[in-house]
Amino acid sequence: MFEHLDLHALLATYGYWVIVLGCLLEGETVLILGGMAAHQQVLDLWAVIAVATVSGMFGDQLLFWSGRHFGGRLLPRLKGQQAAIERVTGLIRRYPSTSVLAVRFMYGMRWVGPVVIGASGLSPLRFTLLNMLGAVLWATLFVCGGYWAGDALEHLFGDLKPYRLPIVLGVVVLVVAVALLRQRRARARNVAPLND
C-alpha cells in the first residue's frame, strides 16, 4: 500500500508547513518528528528550529491578545478547562514571569495558558519578550530531542531510510496514546466525587 509513497519527497516539500501548523496547535510531536527529519537531512535543523520558534511564538501571541480582549467573556465558557484555568491563574499570581515560560511546557496548558495570562493584565511587552524566550527554548529542546532520537535509532538500527514511515507512524501513535491517557486521567480527576 505504501510502496509508492515517497515520504522523503513529501517531507522535503511540505515539512516546514506541517511544522507551522503543528506549532499553532500543540506542536511537540511535530517538533520531534521535524528533528528526526533534520537528522535524516530531509529538513535543515536550524530552519526547523527557526520555523518552530516563530510559529509557536505567533500562536501564543494570538492567544494572549484573545485573552486580553475577550478573556472575561471567553474563560467562563470554557467549562471543561476550569481546572487548567485555575492552575494557570494561581501560577500567574505567584510567578508572573515564570508562568509565561512554564505554560508552554505544561501538558494541557498550551492553549489555555496564554489566554489566561492575557486576561490577567500582564504587560504585552513583558509577555512578548518572555514568549520569545520560551518559544526559542521550547523549539530548540524538542527539535534537538527529535534529532538525538534519530541519531540513537540510527545507532540501533543502522540506516533508517527504509523505516521512515513506520517511525513516523509509531511516534504519532505513541504521542496520541499518551495524550489520551492523560486526558482520561484528568477527566477522572475532574469528575471524582468529593469526600466530606
N, C-alpha and C positions, 0 to 999 in steps of 0.2 A: 504493500500500500504506500509506503513512504520512500520507495527506492528512487522515485523521480523527484522527490522533494530535495532541493538544494538549499540546505539550511545556511550554509556559508553565504550564498548569494542573497538570501532573504535578510540575514543579519547585517551584511555589509550595506544593503540598500535601505533597510528600514530600522536598523538597530538603534540609531540615535533618536528617531521619532518614538520608538517604543519606550526608550528611557525617559523622554519628555513626558509622555502620557503616564507612565508608571510613577514618576516623581510627583505628578499632580495628584495622584491617588496616594496609596501608602508608600510604595516605592522600594522597600528593602529587597524584595525578591528580584525586582528588575535590576537593581544595582549589583546584586551578587552575580546575576547572570551576565550583566554588562562587564563586570570584572573578569568573569571566566572567558567571555568573548574577546576581551583585550588580551588575556593570556594566550589565546589561540591566534592572536594577531588578526582577528576579523575586524575589530574596532581598535581605536587608539586609546590607550589607558588615560592619558591626560585629557583627551577630548571627552571621554565618558565622565570623568570627574567634573569637568567644567560644565557639561550639559546637565548633569545631575544637580550640581550646585545651583545653577541659575534656575532650573525648573523647580527644584524644591523650595528655593527662596521665593520665587514668584507665587507659587501656590499658597505658601504661608502668608505672604503679604496680602493676597486676595482675601484669605480667611480672616486675617487681622482687621482689615478695613470693613469687612462684612460685620464682624463683631462690634467694631467701633460705631458703625452707623445703625445696625439693626439688632444688636445683641439683646437689648431689653425686650424686644418682641420675639426674637428668634429662639433664645435659650429656653424660655419656659415651654416652648413647643416640642423640644427635643426630649420627650418623655423617657425614651429608652437610654438616654445618655446622662441621666441625672447624677449617677454615681461618679462618672467621669468629670462632669461639670463641677461637682462639689470638690472632687480631688484637686482639680486644677485651680479652682477658686482658693482653696486653702493654701496651695503651693504658691500662688501669686501673691497672696497676702504676706506670707512669711519670707519668701525669697523671690522678689520680682524679677531680677536679672537672671538668676539661675533657672527659673521656670521657663523662660523663653528658650533656653538651650535644652532643658530637660524634656519638654513635651515632645520634641521631635524624636526622642529615643524611647518614649514610653508607649507600650502597646495600647492601642485604642484611643490615644490622645491626639494623634496627628491631625485629625480634623477639628475636634472639639477644642483642643488647647489654644490655637491661635484665635479662635472666635471668642473664647472666654477672656483671653489676655486683651484682645481689642476692646471688649466690653468693660474691662476693668479700669480703663482710663490711662493705661501706661503710655508714656510719650511715644509717638510714632517714630521719632528719630532713634530713641533708645531701642525700640523693638527692631527697627530695620538693621541697626548695627549688630545687635545680638543675633538676629535671624540670619544675617550674612555669615557670621562666625559659625553658628550652629549648622548652617547648610554646608559650609566647607568641611567641617568635622564629620558630619553625617555622610556626605557623599564620599569623602576620602576613606573613611572607615569601612563602609560596606563595599565599595568598589574594590578596594585593596583586599578585603576579605575574600571576595569572589576571585580575584586574581590569584591569591595564595591558595585558595581551594583548587583552582585549576592546576596550579603547579603541583600540589600534593597528589591530586588524582593522576596527573601525568607520570609522577614518580611511581605510583602504584600500578598503573595500567599501561604505561607506555603512551604511544600516540593515541590521542583522544578523538581524532577526526571521525573515525567510524562510530563513535559513541556520543556524538554531539546531541542528537535528538533525544536518546534515552536520558542523558544527563539533564537536559533542559526540562524534559517532562518529569523526571524524578525530583528535581529541585522544586518545581511548581507544585507537584502533588504533596511533597513534604511540608512546604510552607502553608498550603491550603489546609492540610490536616492539622497542623499546629494551631493555625488561626481559628479553625472550627472548634478545636478542643478548648482553647482559651475563651472563646465566645460562649461556649456551652457552660464552662465553669463560672464565668461572670454572670450569666443569666441565672444559674442555680443559686449563686450568692444573693442576687437581687430579689429572688422570689422565696428565699428560705424564710420559714416562719420565725417571728421574733420571739425570743424566750423572755418570759416575765421574771 
